[in-house]
């Protein structure tokens, strides 16, 4: 009888172990094939225990079949994208819930080259795979990281195809005639029938980022230099910033990353790590704020005279910052980098002050640790997507949109939620009042994602 019970216990234990193994294997199998949520607490815990090196080994050697299936499915989608050319076909549709409301997501192909996550986020090749969009009147303009320009009628977002039109431009001629190497486009902005782009190039002095402009022309865009930063750094890195935004009828804002140059963000003799104002007529500039690391999102709220920007931290510490210009008449605001950060260094050390306020810096409205790969931001107020005041933050690493409801003074966050868009690094985001809808630009396929209320 004792042997019977002992054998029964062993059998139950064996069944439990087999079921546990099957569950773990199936879960990892699903992760490998369908992707996973990098912000999941379980995933974060496992990554803190298992080295990424071994994770890749397990993925490539044990989970070969789901890995191949995932790659094949992705490649099939890529082939379909190339075959349909400039048609911009809708290839996916699904419903999502944000708060208590139902919304519809429509996915359309973009005829640009895809970002390759296998190369790593710091690969120079991927610098040419960062694409941007801008809504202007009844059109949506896009520029690829390589400088290709296209547009489509925004009403086509309600159809099955976007039907892109190419616009010839002279970016390749600018690169060739000036003996430059194109590192990548960093933003696209349209104001007063002028298209502004920020562009990173390399010449004999090093790597730099400047602004170019062209008059709107649907046949050909002739870009000329608009503003030179006259800042150079030696080695390629992703800490560039580059966002452009209107500040007034006479001026625009321009965000510039610290570009890996130690202490540059804290020096008022350098434009690195700054947000500046540039006069549209005489091109004189003025520093608006400093102590920035890599400002990836930039919005000016004219109604409140407030600048909201997002920026990458190091390992952790991605920030959303608010600059109330009315309170900043005499003293420039310093946002802390590279002295204060809620992240740590990539080598695991932590040389940064955590409190910003205690050291005379501006505290971020919100920070994310671990990093979400924060990107462009959007401000919405009392519409289909926001009951009061909302900041929508796009993310690369987290494949998500973070939706923050803020108080009337922009001092604190009242509530937050997250829209997870699996396998979609969201590089850019914009709102169209006519369609009462939001457009995302995902760089994985790449694709346009169109969000509207159901």
C-alpha positions in Angstrom: 0.0 0.0 0.0 2.9 2.4 0.8 4.5 1.7 -2.5 1.1 2.4 -4.2 0.8 5.8 -2.6 4.5 6.5 -3.2 4.2 5.6 -6.8 1.0 7.7 -7.1 2.8 10.7 -5.6 5.6 10.3 -8.1 3.2 10.0 -10.9 1.4 13.2 -9.9 4.7 15.0 -9.5 5.8 13.7 -13.0 2.5 14.9 -14.5 2.9 18.3 -12.8 6.5 18.6 -14.1 5.5 17.6 -17.6 2.6 20.1 -17.6 4.8 22.8 -16.3 7.4 22.1 -18.9 4.7 22.1 -21.6 3.3 25.4 -20.4 6.8 27.1 -20.2 7.8 25.6 -23.6 4.4 26.7 -25.2 4.8 30.2 -23.7 8.3 30.7 -25.0 7.3 29.2 -28.3 4.5 31.8 -28.5 7.0 34.6 -27.6 9.4 33.5 -30.3 6.8 33.3 -33.0 4.4 36.1 -32.1 6.6 38.5 -30.2 6.4 39.6 -26.6 5.7 42.6 -24.4 9.1 44.0 -23.3 7.3 45.9 -20.5 5.8 42.8 -19.0 6.9 42.3 -15.4 7.5 38.6 -16.1 9.7 39.4 -19.1 11.6 42.0 -17.2 12.2 39.6 -14.4 13.4 36.8 -16.7 15.7 39.2 -18.5 17.3 40.3 -15.2 18.1 36.6 -14.6 19.0 35.3 -18.0 21.7 37.0 -20.1 20.5 38.3 -23.5 23.3 36.3 -25.1 21.8 33.0 -23.8 18.3 34.1 -24.7 19.4 34.5 -28.3 21.2 31.1 -28.2 18.0 29.4 -26.9 15.9 31.2 -29.5 18.2 30.3 -32.4 18.9 26.7 -31.4 16.0 25.2 -29.3 13.1 27.1 -30.8 14.2 26.8 -34.4 10.8 26.0 -35.8 8.7 28.9 -34.3 11.6 31.2 -35.0 11.6 30.2 -38.7 7.8 30.4 -38.9 8.0 33.9 -37.5 10.6 34.9 -40.0 8.7 33.4 -42.9 5.5 35.2 -41.9 7.4 38.5 -41.7 9.2 37.9 -45.1 5.8 37.0 -46.7 4.5 40.3 -45.5 7.6 42.1 -46.9 7.2 40.5 -50.3 3.5 41.5 -50.4 4.6 45.1 -49.5 7.1 45.3 -52.3 4.7 43.7 -54.9 2.0 46.3 -54.2 4.4 49.2 -54.8 3.0 52.6 -54.2 -0.5 51.4 -53.7 -0.3 51.5 -49.9 -2.7 48.6 -49.4 -4.5 48.0 -46.1 -3.1 44.7 -44.8 -4.6 44.4 -41.3 -7.6 45.6 -39.3 -8.5 45.1 -35.6 -10.5 46.6 -32.8 -9.0 47.9 -29.5 -10.4 49.3 -26.3 -9.0 52.5 -24.8 -10.7 53.2 -21.4 -14.3 52.3 -22.0 -14.3 53.3 -25.6 -13.9 51.0 -28.7 -11.6 52.0 -31.5 -10.6 50.6 -34.9 -7.0 50.2 -36.1 -6.2 50.0 -39.8 -2.7 49.1 -41.1 -1.4 50.3 -44.5 1.9 49.5 -46.2 4.6 52.2 -46.7 7.0 51.8 -49.6 10.1 52.5 -47.5 12.9 50.1 -46.3 12.3 48.4 -43.0 14.3 48.7 -39.8 16.2 45.6 -39.0 16.1 44.9 -35.2 18.6 42.1 -35.6 21.3 44.8 -36.3 20.8 46.5 -33.0 19.5 50.0 -32.2 22.9 51.6 -32.7 23.5 50.3 -36.2 24.3 53.1 -38.8 22.1 51.2 -41.4 19.1 51.6 -39.1 19.7 55.4 -38.9 18.5 55.4 -42.6 15.3 53.5 -41.6 13.8 56.1 -39.3 10.8 57.6 -41.2 8.6 60.6 -40.5 5.1 61.9 -41.4 3.4 65.3 -41.4 -0.3 66.1 -42.0 -0.7 69.3 -44.1 -4.1 70.5 -45.4 -5.7 67.5 -47.2 -2.4 65.6 -47.6 -0.1 63.4 -45.5 3.6 63.8 -46.4 6.2 61.2 -45.5 10.0 61.2 -45.8 12.2 58.1 -45.4 15.5 58.0 -43.5 17.2 58.0 -46.9 15.4 61.1 -48.0 12.6 59.7 -50.3 9.5 61.9 -50.3 5.9 60.7 -50.9 2.4 61.9 -50.1 -1.2 60.7 -50.2 -4.7 62.2 -49.8 -5.6 61.9 -46.2 -9.2 60.9 -47.0 -7.7 57.6 -48.4 -7.3 56.5 -44.8 -10.9 55.6 -44.9 -10.4 53.4 -48.0 -8.5 50.2 -48.7 -5.5 51.8 -50.3 -3.6 55.1 -49.6 -2.3 55.4 -53.2 1.1 57.2 -52.7 2.6 59.7 -55.1 6.4 60.1 -55.3 7.9 63.6 -55.2 11.3 64.0 -56.7 13.8 65.9 -54.5 17.4 67.1 -54.6 18.7 65.5 -51.4 21.0 63.1 -53.2 22.4 66.0 -55.2 23.1 68.0 -52.0 24.9 65.0 -50.5 27.0 64.4 -53.7 27.9 68.1 -54.5 29.0 68.8 -50.9 31.0 65.5 -50.5 28.7 64.4 -47.6 27.7 61.0 -46.3 24.0 60.8 -45.4 23.6 59.4 -41.9 19.8 59.9 -41.8 16.8 62.2 -41.7 15.6 63.1 -38.2 12.3 65.0 -38.8 9.8 66.5 -41.2 7.8 69.6 -40.5 5.6 71.8 -42.7 4.8 75.4 -42.0 3.7 78.3 -44.3 4.1 76.2 -47.5 7.6 75.3 -46.5 8.9 71.8 -45.8 11.6 71.7 -43.1 13.8 68.6 -42.6 16.6 67.9 -40.1 19.4 65.9 -41.6 22.5 64.2 -40.1 25.5 64.1 -42.4 29.2 63.5 -42.2 32.0 65.5 -43.8 35.7 66.0 -43.1 34.9 67.9 -39.9 32.8 65.0 -38.5 29.1 64.3 -38.0 26.7 67.2 -37.8 22.9 67.9 -38.0 21.4 70.8 -39.9 18.0 72.0 -41.1 17.1 72.2 -44.8 13.9 73.7 -46.3 12.0 73.6 -49.6 8.9 75.3 -50.9 5.9 73.0 -51.3 5.8 71.6 -54.8 4.1 68.4 -55.7 6.4 67.7 -58.7 9.8 68.4 -57.2 11.3 69.6 -53.9 14.4 71.8 -54.1 16.0 71.8 -50.6 18.4 74.5 -49.5 20.3 74.8 -46.2 18.2 76.8 -43.7 20.2 76.5 -40.5 23.7 75.1 -39.6 24.4 74.0 -36.1 28.1 74.2 -36.6 28.4 71.4 -34.1 30.5 68.3 -35.0 31.2 65.0 -33.3 33.5 62.2 -34.2 31.6 58.9 -33.9 28.0 57.9 -35.0 25.5 57.6 -32.2 21.7 57.8 -31.8 21.7 60.7 -29.3 20.7 63.3 -32.0 17.3 64.7 -31.3 16.3 66.6 -34.4 12.6 67.5 -33.9 11.2 70.7 -35.5 8.1 72.5 -34.2 6.4 75.9 -34.7 6.8 78.3 -31.8 5.3 81.5 -33.4 4.6 83.2 -36.7 8.3 84.2 -36.8 10.1 81.2 -35.3 10.4 77.5 -35.0 11.8 75.2 -32.3 14.6 72.7 -32.9 15.7 70.0 -30.5 19.3 68.9 -30.6 20.7 65.8 -28.7 23.9 65.8 -26.7 25.5 63.4 -29.4 27.6 61.6 -26.8 29.7 64.6 -26.0 30.3 64.7 -22.3 29.2 67.9 -20.5 28.0 69.5 -23.7 24.4 69.6 -22.5 25.4 71.7 -19.5 27.5 74.2 -21.5 25.7 77.2 -23.0 28.6 77.5 -25.4 27.3 74.5 -27.3 24.0 73.7 -29.0 24.3 70.0 -28.1 21.7 68.9 -25.6 19.5 72.0 -26.2 16.1 73.1 -27.5 16.6 76.3 -29.4 14.3 78.9 -31.1 15.3 79.9 -34.7 14.0 83.1 -36.3 12.5 82.2 -39.8 13.7 85.5 -41.4 17.2 86.2 -40.1 17.9 82.7 -38.8 19.2 84.0 -35.5 18.8 81.5 -32.7 18.2 81.5 -28.9 18.6 78.7 -26.4 15.2 77.9 -24.8 16.3 75.1 -22.5 19.3 72.9 -21.8 20.4 69.7 -20.0 18.7 67.5 -22.6 20.0 64.1 -23.6 18.1 62.9 -26.7 14.9 64.9 -27.3 12.8 62.6 -29.5 9.4 64.3 -29.1 8.5 68.0 -29.3 5.2 69.9 -29.0 4.4 73.6 -28.4 1.0 74.4 -26.9 0.3 77.9 -28.0 -2.9 78.2 -25.8 -0.8 77.6 -22.7 2.6 78.8 -23.8 4.1 75.5 -22.9 6.7 73.2 -24.5 6.4 69.5 -23.9 9.3 67.3 -24.9 10.1 63.6 -24.6 13.7 62.3 -24.4 15.6 59.1 -24.1 17.3 58.4 -20.8 20.4 56.1 -20.7 19.5 52.6 -19.4 16.1 53.6 -18.0 14.9 57.1 -17.2 13.1 58.1 -20.4 11.4 61.4 -19.7 8.5 63.6 -20.5 9.3 67.2 -19.7 7.2 70.4 -19.4 8.6 73.9 -19.9 6.2 76.6 -18.9 7.6 79.6 -20.9 5.6 82.2 -18.9 7.5 81.1 -15.8 10.8 81.2 -17.8 11.2 84.8 -18.8 14.5 85.4 -17.0 16.1 82.1 -16.3 16.7 79.2 -18.7 15.4 75.9 -17.5 17.9 73.1 -17.0 16.6 69.6 -17.3 19.6 67.9 -15.7 21.5 65.8 -18.2 24.3 64.6 -17.8 24.2 65.1 -14.0 20.7 64.0 -13.1 18.8 61.0 -14.5 16.5 58.3 -13.3 18.3 55.8 -15.4 21.8 54.2 -15.0 24.8 54.0 -17.4 24.9 51.2 -19.9 27.8 49.6 -18.1 25.7 49.1 -15.0 27.2 51.9 -13.0 25.1 54.7 -11.6 26.9 58.1 -11.7 23.7 60.2 -11.8 21.8 62.2 -9.2 18.2 60.9 -8.9 16.4 63.9 -7.7 16.4 66.7 -10.2 14.9 69.4 -8.0 17.4 69.0 -5.2 20.2 70.0 -7.6 18.4 72.9 -9.3 17.1 71.0 -12.3 13.5 70.6 -13.6 11.9 67.3 -12.5 10.3 65.4 -15.4 6.5 65.2 -15.4 6.9 61.5 -16.0 9.9 59.1 -16.3 10.0 55.4 -17.4 12.3 52.8 -16.0 12.9 50.5 -17.7 13.1 52.5 -20.9 10.2 52.4 -23.3 12.3 53.9 -26.2 10.2 57.1 -26.0 9.5 58.9 -29.3 7.2 61.6 -30.6 4.4 63.0 -28.4 1.0 64.4 -29.1 -1.2 66.7 -27.1 -5.0 66.3 -27.2 -7.8 68.1 -25.5 -11.5 67.3 -25.2 -12.1 65.2 -28.3 -12.7 61.5 -29.2 -9.5 60.5 -27.6 -9.3 62.7 -24.5 -11.9 63.9 -22.0 -9.8 66.7 -20.6 -6.0 67.2 -21.2 -4.0 64.3 -22.5 -0.4 63.6 -23.6 0.0 60.6 -26.0 3.5 59.3 -26.1 4.7 56.9 -28.7 7.4 54.3 -28.0 9.9 52.2 -30.0 11.1 49.6 -27.6 7.8 49.1 -25.8 5.7 48.9 -29.1 3.1 51.0 -27.4 1.3 54.3 -27.0 1.2 55.7 -23.5 -1.8 57.8 -22.7 -1.5 60.3 -19.9 -4.3 62.4 -18.5 -2.8 65.6 -16.8 -4.2 68.2 -14.5 -5.0 71.8 -15.7 -1.6 73.1 -14.5 0.4 70.4 -16.2 1.9 69.6 -12.9 0.8 66.0 -12.3 -0.6 62.9 -14.0 -4.2 62.1 -13.1 -4.3 58.7 -14.8 -2.5 56.7 -17.4 -3.1 53.7 -19.7 -1.3 51.9 -22.5 -2.2 50.8 -26.0 0.1 47.8 -26.8 0.8 47.5 -30.6 2.7 44.2 -30.8 5.7 44.2 -33.2 5.2 47.9 -34.0 8.0 50.4 -33.1 6.1 53.7 -33.3 8.4 56.4 -34.6 5.9 59.2 -35.3 2.4 60.2 -34.4 0.0 63.0 -35.5 -3.7 64.0 -35.1 -6.0 65.2 -37.8 -9.0 67.3 -36.7 -10.9 66.9 -40.0 -10.9 63.1 -39.7 -10.9 63.2 -35.9 -8.4 60.4 -36.0 -4.8 59.7 -35.1 -2.0 58.4 -37.4 1.0 56.4 -36.2 4.1 55.5 -38.2 5.5 52.1 -37.4 9.0 51.3 -38.7 8.9 47.5 -38.6 7.1 46.7 -41.9 7.0 49.8 -42.1 3.4 51.0 -42.1 0.8 53.7 -41.4 -1.5 52.8 -38.5 -4.8 54.7 -38.6 -6.8 54.9 -35.3 -10.4 56.1 -35.3 -13.4 55.7 -33.0 -15.6 52.8 -33.8 
